[in-house]
Amino acid sequence: MAIVNRTPDSFHDRGRTFALDKAAEAVDTAVADGADWVDVGGVPFSPDVPPVGEAEEADRVLPLVEAARKHPELIISVDTYRTGVARQAIEAGANVINDTSGLHDLGLAELVAGTDASLIITHSLASPPGTRVVRPTYGDVTAEVGAFLAGRVELARRHGVPADRIVIDPGHDLNKNTHHSLELTRRLAEIAALGYPTLAAVSNKDFIGETLDAPQDRRLEGTIAALVTCVLQGARIVRVHDVRAAVAATTMTEAILGWREPAYTRHNM
């Protein structure tokens, strides 16, 4: 899953794809580099940035969804917790709603249930979305995140979302410190054991930077290590900024696990 944000203050790209033409080019590049999926965002998760209204969010994401639809096989998700934006995004061609709020608005589940779209449910303590959570604490972060996701999945299903259209995300770094995110990575198999496709969104995050003492632009190697560990622990979707490197890492991991044949074989053949 490639990340393309139409925000001027994204934590990693710092607005590089804020302009619509740059965002559309980034989608094209991601597809050329091997992305199966593009996640479009118009509102940062962080409470440290100015709030974005619903109309402005829609103005940011809808044209990009429409532009990305020229790639017929591409899965397109929109990162939003707003039911109104999600409705318009699905009408514009989005296949998935990526809700990083932990299903704060159950209307979002009802909306998805009435369409062919899928829903990503992410663990988050911020309620309402955008609320600052100071020094989040957990007794057992993996167990608590798993219980939260199981409960939210049950709510989504009760509101009509079929089980085969639900993806779960433990929310690395979202209301979690570095120790929490490292433990979630180490024990991700326990999240995957809930039985739903598991998304790992680890790309260039602060837990990698703090572990390696690395600034934003020096976290690729740490990102690759984290995402490969997540795949080995059961992740089946990885959300990344650097698509080409991530595709190579996951392809090699799949070949080692026996899930994929080499592109060719000549050595000692």
N, C-alpha and C positions, 0 to 999 in steps of 0.2 A: 504494500500500500504506500504510494507516494504521497507526500504532504505538499499541498499547494495552498498557501494562505494569502487571501486578499486583505491583508492588514498592514498598516504602516509600522506596527510595533511588535511583530512576531518575535518571540524570544531568540530564534535562531537566525532567520534570514533578514531581520531588521527592515522589512518592507521591500525586499528585492522583487517580490511578485505582487506588489500592491496594485500596480497599473494592470488593467485588464489585458493589454497586449502581452505584457511580460508573463502574466499568469497563464495565458493560453499557450505561449511558447514553452513554459515550464511543463505543462501537461504533455505537449508534443514530445518534449525531450524525455520525460519520464516513460512514456510509452516506448519510444525508441530504445531506451535503456533497459527495457524489460519489465516495467511495472504492469501488473494485472489490474490494478485498482488505483484510483486517485481519490484522496480525501480533501475536500474543499472546505476551507474555513473562512469565516468573516469576522469572528469575535475571539480574541485571546481568552484563555482560561484565567489568566492572572488577574487578581483584583487591583494590581498596581497601575493598570492602564485606564484611560478614560472610557466610560461606558459607551456602548454602541447601541443605538435604538433599533427596534425591529425593522423599520423601513430601510434604514441604512444597511443593516446586515443583509436583507434581501437584495438590495441594489448591488451589494458586493458579490454575493455568491451566485445569484441566478444567471447572470450573463456567462459566468464561467462554466456552470453546469451545461448550459446550451452549447457553448463552444466545445466543451469536451465530448459532447455527444456525437461529434463527427467520427469518433473512434468507436465503431459499433460494438466491439467485444469488450470494451473497457467497463469495469465496475466503477460507478461513481457514488461516493458517499458525501454527505454534507454534515459537517460538524456543527450541530446546533441543538439547543435544548428548547427552542421556541416552536410551538405547534404551528403557528402561522407561517413561519419560515419553512418549516419542514413540509407543510402542505404544498407550498409553491415550488419547493425544490423537487418534490416527487413529480409534480405536474410538468416541470421543466426537463425531467429525464433522469433524476437521481434514483439509484437503485437501493440505497441504504441511508438511514439516518443514524449518525454517530452521536449519541447523546452522552456527553461527558458529565452530566449533572447527576447521574444515578437515577434517572427517571423521576426527576423532581415533579414534572407535570404528567399525570397519568393520561391526560388528553393526547399526549404524544403516542402512547401505546394504542389508544383507540384509533388514532389517525392511521398509524402503520397497519393495524389489523384490517382496516378497510381497503387496503391497497395490496399490491404485489411486492412492496418494499420490505426490506429487512431492517432490524433494529440492533444497534450495538449498545449494550448497557455497561456503563463504566462505574467503578467504585469512586465515590466522592463524598466527603463529609460536609462540603460547602452547601448550605441550604439557608436561603435561596442561592442560586448560582452567583458567583462573584463575591460571596462572603469570605472574608479573611478568616482562616483557621490558624490560631496562634499555637505553636508548639504541639502539634497533634500527638496524641499518645495512644498506644494500643497495648493490651496485655499480650496478645498473640496476633500480630498483624495479619498473617496469612489466614488463620482461622476466622478472624473477624471480617476480613475482606471477602472470604468465601461465603460466610453466612449472609453478609449483606447482598452479594450478588445472587445467591440462591433465593433470597426473599424477593428481590426485585424482579428476577425472572418469573417467579410465581405470580407476582402482581401483573406483569406483562401478559402472561398466559391467561390469567383470569379476565383480562381486558381484551382478549381475542387474538393476541399475536401467536401464531403457530410456533411450536418448538423449533421447527427447522428453519425459522427465519430470525433466530436470536443468536447473537454473538456476545461474548462477555470479555471485559477488559478490566484487569485489576487496578489500573490507573497508577502506574509507576510515577512517583513524585507528586501526584495530585493529593495534597494534604498528607504528605508522607515525607519523612526525612530520609537521608541517604541510607541509614541502617535499615529502615523499613523497606526501601526499594531493593536493596541488595538481598534481603531475606525473601521478599516476594519473588525475585528472580531465581534464587536458589531453590525455592519450594513451589515453583509455578505448577509443577505436576499436580499439586493438591487443588489448584484452581481449575486446571484442565479436567480433573476428575469429576467436576460437576456435570460434564457430559455435553457441553456446548462448545462450538469453535471458539478458541481463545485468541484474543488479539494482544500482542505485546507492543506497546508504544514506548520504546526506550530511547529513541534516536536523539543523541546529543544532549540528553537531559542532565540536570544538575547532579544527580547521584553519580553519574559517570565523571563529570568534571571535578567533583569533590574527591572522588576516589583517586583519580589520577593527577590531581592538581593541574587541570588542563582547562584553558579558556574555550569558549564556544567553538572556535575554528580549529581546535586540536583534539577533538573527541571521536574521530572516525574509528580509530582502532578499538577504543573502548566500546563504542556502539556495536561494532561487529562482534566482539566477544560476548556482549550482553545478549544480542539477538540470537546468536548461535546457541547460547546456553538456553534461551527461552524456547527455541525450536526443539532442542533435545528434551526439554521438560514438558513439551506438549503444545506449544504455541503453533497455530496454523496460519496466522496472519501477522506480519510484522510491518509496523508503520514507520516509515523512514524518510529522511531528507536526501540521503545519498543513494539513489536507486541502483546505479551500476554496481557499486561495491556490495550492496546488500543482496542483489540478485546473484552475484558470484559466490558470496558466502553461503547463502541458502542453497544454491544449486549444488555446491560442493558437499554441504552437510547432507542433503538428500541422497546424493550418490553414495556417500560413505554408509548411510543407513540402508542402502539397497532399494531406495524408492525411485531412483532415476538412473538411466543408463548414461554413460559418458557420451559426449557429443561425437567422438570418434575414438578409435583405438588403433594405434600403429606400433607403439613402443613394445618391443619384444614379441610382436605378433607374427 
